[in-house]
Amino acid sequence: MPRVGEPEGGVMVAIRATLRRDLVLLLRRRSEVLNPLVFFALVITLFPIGISPDPELLATIAPGLLWVAALLAALLSLDGLFRGDYEDGSLEQLLLSPQPLPALAMAKVAVHWLLTGLPLALMAPVLGIMLALPAGSYLVLALSLALGSASLSLIGAIGAALTVGLSRGGVLLSLLVLPLYIPVLIFGAGAVQAAILGAGVSAHLAILGALLAVAMIFAPWAIAASLRISING
Amino acid sequence: MWAFIHKLGSPKWFYAISERLMPWFWVAAVALILIGGVWGLAFAPADYQQGNSFRIIYVHVPAAFLAQSIFVAMAAAGFVFMVWKIKLADMAAAVMAPLGAGMTFVALFSGAVWGVPTWGTWWQWDARLTSMLILFFLYVGVIALRGAFASRDSASRAASVLAMVGVINIPIIKYSVEWWYTLHQPATFSVTSRPAMPMEMWLPLLLMVLGFYSFFIAVTLMRTRSEILRRESSKRWVRELVGEGP
């Protein structure tokens, strides 16, 4: 029998509860999940119109285009990561909970990746066909995006947490986050390029994994500190 | 030791001690930059490959050094502020950011000017120029974030967190950009892999670097002093100092 005021269950219970709550909330607002995907498809549509419909030309720039467009789509979805919780006050409850905030923030980021990064990665090969992406690189494209977008979600969440208290944080958020995205973009697009050239991709994917590992170590603490700044300020 | 740190953290004490230190750094900065500048621009021998255009190095390299050092110093000050709540550290971080952004711009601009005689173009996606450009964006982000908050305390803490996140990322960005560059554009002409510089080229460069650092310290002291006056304007010692009645 726990004492009054003491939380029942451990940190895993809290993480599971946060995961379930965020999943349910996001799945009920489907447009928030679908909008980045539509944005991704739209941006990819703009390039052949703006540059040239020539498949050979498109094939050479397709890896970079797909990666940049997916990165921007992920960026676009970041503003909503903490915004809703901030506005209805549940973010404050999260901060007040006796469980470690970095773990809870990590759970929120995991849901964000599951419903933004992963769908983007699954959709990218379809758009790759439209850009005449050379065969043999489709699996690597999806894999690199799945791996890389997890880092993007973690790094982006720091920016989202820093700007959640600001009424017009959208442009500022991209200003803060985009420079930090560059290593992920380099190795993500590099992996697809390497697959097209027939070189080994394991080195690129390994570095993407290493970036993710570093982000997983540092980002939760930075997100937690930023959330406290945004709430108490 | 702790008493000393506490004393150093007091704006009033810092204001007094920096008044004595600042002239020395100004003298050092002016003397070193003058001697190094005249020596490097007028007396150092011309480069056998690049002729006189290599003399841009005497501005470019010190500025690039400073651009990176200031970011690290800013993040260190942010760390001190976040951990020990020393307001003085945040004042220093706040005044360092624009100076660092300025130095990054100087490094970028001098790099672009140097590019005309060596590469035949104002801009090339060279690894160093690219990572310098990203560093510039990081500075802009920190300055913009600090300006976006209504409350000064939130602004200070947010800027500190971002500076620390940035400083962890700088080496990652630097190395990934270098890797990217070697993959895409094998260097046709490298500025750095020249044979070791002769002494008479290298010494003025050293003087310029030291001069730029002294300049940075002097400007930071000066601007931190005015930041102290601005933020502590309601304190009695400041009002007495500026000659306002109680």
Interface residues (C-beta under 8 A of the other chain):
Chain A: I158 L162 T163 G165 L166 G169 L172 L175 L176 L178 P179 L180 I182 P183 I186 F187 G190 L211 V214 F218 A222 A225 S226 I229 S230 N232 G233
Chain B: M82 I134 F137 L138 V140 G141 A144 L145 A148 F149 S151 D153 S154 R157 A158 V161 L162 M164 V165 G166 I168 N169 I172 I173 S176 V177 W179 W180 L183
